[in-house]
């Protein structure tokens, strides 16, 4: 990795999912000196899904990692500098902001675009990680079409679980909703929609202890636990959807002056990617708990880049 020590960048982008990569394509094309950091999961959540069929421009769909790879190559073509390193700390007390990396290197940046995404909350049970992308998913919008006429389960009792289960019934022959309590957290209207859907079967007061399958065929069974009597049994399924919430990747900002909401998402101004700190913008899933799509993340990435560009232009005007 080249030595960044004491360098001054126009733009730092934290995270290389669709939001961050789109932002870098725009900032590099605007001739802004841009550096990006990959973080924990280079390419973001899209690299964990199989085929992406709903990103415009690909008639027959595209593998998630290939879509990211194309975006990455496009960003590099315009001059983006991408490093496999973690941002450990950003000092917002004085502009330009001092960024410290995990290897102790520090440099300065005029603007920061945070695109560190969110991670689906997981159950941490055997088989969950092994079959991720091979029958285990956290995105029905992305993967439902692969389960035409098959049986899938959805875990969770919130709005996401209701929405995912209802959406999955358009394709699957049967959807089993597994919830750990006998009462839902979801809003009444979403509950009603799911409860009145004849294709949804309910497993109240149940949890999943294990996901089972084979390398060749992916998920085939789950082990369910009836929490009322602690009995366990195997249950045949073709797909397993987790809908137990997301965790925004904002832990490094927890004790900083950057404004986060109660769940840790970065708070942005209405119709904008601006945060409460001048020159700091948040794009993609790290500030979005509603849409969470690659295309909406890319859209906000573009917005963040344009806002960073305007911010730097205003700094330059003020300096003249
Ligand atoms: P959520 O409201 O936090 O619900 C998470 C669900 O997962 C809860 O039912 C919870 O069970 C369950 N859960 C959490 N950890 C679990 C574990 N370890 N094992 C088993 N179950 C577990 O999350 P969400 O449904 O993703 O919604 C997040 C936010 O987005 C909400 O504000 C929601 O209203 C919003 N949203 C809105 C829409 C919409 O309006 N179209 C769609 C989706 C989401 P308990 O109930 O027992 O705690």
Boltz pocket constraint, residues with backbone or C-beta under 6 A from the ligand:
constraints:
  - pocket:
      binder: B
      contacts: [[A, 121], [A, 122], [A, 123], [A, 155], [A, 156], [A, 157], [A, 158], [A, 159], [A, 160], [A, 161], [A, 163], [A, 180], [A, 181], [A, 183], [A, 184], [A, 185], [A, 186], [A, 207], [A, 243], [A, 244], [A, 245], [A, 246], [A, 289], [A, 290]]
      max_distance: 6.0
